[in-house]
């Protein structure tokens, strides 16, 4: 068994839970959407398949979120990054979800970037400030974002 892979999966699930709870407390419906949650084991069935359908399933974002205030919907893909870095280079050049936001959870900082910004070569790094509080597409309570960044620091310190 690959314990490093399992440990990384646990860190990813923790990051997903942090983001899910943050959005739920901010008046969003949060629906599990990722392949790992709604179709566990399916990747094994077609891991060598190159079809557009297989690619679409493989890259399914973790969540669909819906604002209970506006009804707006978007995809959220959550990533844990101990080094605080994320860029388009980590994605397939034909990433199929054009309305996706990538929420990057690090020890102490939670940032988000839209797929369109990644396509324009913008990146997440420890020095960027794509904080969830500043993203107008999300109406998140700043104090709750700060609180969840503290949770993130507690959960992920030492990684």
C-alpha positions in Angstrom: 0.0 0.0 0.0 1.3 3.5 -0.9 1.0 5.3 2.5 2.3 8.6 1.0 -0.7 8.6 -1.4 -3.1 7.7 1.4 -1.7 10.5 3.6 -2.0 13.0 0.7 -5.6 11.9 0.2 -6.4 12.5 3.8 -4.9 16.0 3.7 -7.0 16.7 0.6 -10.2 15.4 2.3 -9.5 17.6 5.3 -9.1 20.7 3.0 -12.3 19.8 1.2 -14.1 19.6 4.6 -12.8 23.0 5.7 -14.0 24.6 2.4 -17.3 22.8 2.5 -18.1 23.9 6.0 -17.0 27.5 5.3 -19.4 27.7 2.4 -22.3 26.0 4.2 -22.0 28.5 7.1 -22.0 31.4 4.5 -25.5 30.5 3.1 -24.5 28.2 0.3 -25.8 24.8 -0.7 -22.8 22.6 -1.2 -23.2 19.5 -3.4 -20.6 16.7 -3.6 -19.7 16.4 -7.3 -16.2 15.0 -7.5 -15.7 11.6 -9.0 -14.1 10.3 -5.8 -17.4 11.0 -3.9 -20.2 10.2 -6.4 -18.5 7.4 -8.4 -15.9 5.8 -6.1 -13.8 3.2 -8.0 -14.9 4.3 -11.5 -11.4 5.5 -12.4 -10.0 2.0 -12.1 -12.5 0.9 -14.8 -11.3 3.3 -17.4 -7.9 4.6 -16.3 -6.3 4.0 -19.7 -9.3 5.4 -21.6 -8.6 8.7 -23.5 -12.2 9.6 -24.5 -13.6 13.1 -23.8 -16.2 11.5 -21.5 -13.5 9.8 -19.4 -11.6 13.1 -19.3 -14.7 15.0 -18.2 -15.3 12.5 -15.4 -11.6 12.4 -14.3 -11.5 16.2 -13.9 -14.9 16.6 -12.1 -14.6 19.4 -9.5 -15.1 18.4 -5.9 -18.3 20.5 -5.4 -21.1 22.4 -7.0 -22.0 25.3 -4.8 -25.1 27.4 -5.0 -25.7 30.7 -3.2 -28.9 30.6 -1.3 -29.1 34.4 -1.7 -28.7 34.7 -5.5 -29.1 31.2 -6.8 -25.7 31.5 -8.6 -24.0 28.2 -9.2 -20.3 27.4 -9.7 -17.8 24.5 -9.5 -15.3 24.4 -6.7 -12.1 22.3 -6.9 -10.3 22.2 -3.6 -6.5 21.6 -3.4 -4.3 21.4 -0.4 -0.8 22.7 -1.0 1.7 22.8 1.8 4.0 25.0 -0.4 1.1 27.4 -1.3 1.6 27.1 -5.0 -0.9 26.3 -7.8 -0.9 27.0 -11.5 -2.4 26.0 -14.8 0.6 23.7 -15.3 -1.1 21.3 -12.8 -4.2 21.0 -15.0 -4.9 19.5 -18.4 -4.7 22.1 -21.1 -8.2 21.2 -22.1 -9.7 21.4 -18.6 -13.4 20.9 -19.3 -15.1 23.0 -16.5 -15.1 26.6 -17.7 -16.9 27.9 -14.6 -14.6 26.4 -12.0 -12.9 28.0 -9.1 -9.9 26.5 -7.5 -9.7 26.9 -3.7 -6.2 26.4 -2.5 -5.9 25.6 1.2 -2.5 26.0 2.8 -1.4 26.1 6.4 -2.9 29.4 7.5 -4.1 30.8 4.1 -7.1 30.0 1.9 -7.0 31.4 -1.6 -9.1 31.0 -4.7 -8.6 31.6 -8.4 -10.9 31.2 -11.4 -10.0 28.9 -14.3 -9.9 32.0 -16.6 -7.2 33.6 -14.5 -5.2 30.4 -14.6 -5.5 30.3 -18.4 -4.1 33.9 -18.4 -1.0 32.5 -16.6 -2.0 33.9 -13.1 -0.8 31.7 -10.3 -1.4 31.1 -6.6 1.7 31.4 -4.4 2.5 32.2 -0.8 2.9 35.9 -1.8 -0.3 36.3 -3.8 -3.5 37.6 -2.2 -6.4 35.9 -3.9 -8.1 35.7 -0.5 -11.7 34.4 -0.4 -12.7 37.7 1.3 -11.8 39.7 -1.7 -13.7 37.6 -4.3 -16.9 39.4 -5.2 -18.4 36.2 -6.8 -18.6 34.8 -3.3 -20.4 36.7 -0.5 -18.4 35.2 2.4 -18.3 36.7 5.9 -14.8 38.0 6.4 -14.7 36.9 10.1 -15.7 33.4 9.1 -13.0 33.3 6.5 -10.5 34.4 9.1 -11.7 31.8 11.5 -11.4 29.0 8.9 -7.9 30.2 8.0 -7.1 29.7 11.7 -8.6 26.2 11.5 -6.4 25.6 8.5 -3.3 26.7 10.3 -4.1 24.4 13.2 -5.0 21.4 11.0 -2.1 21.7 8.6 0.8 23.1 10.6 3.8 21.0 10.2 3.0 19.9 6.6 
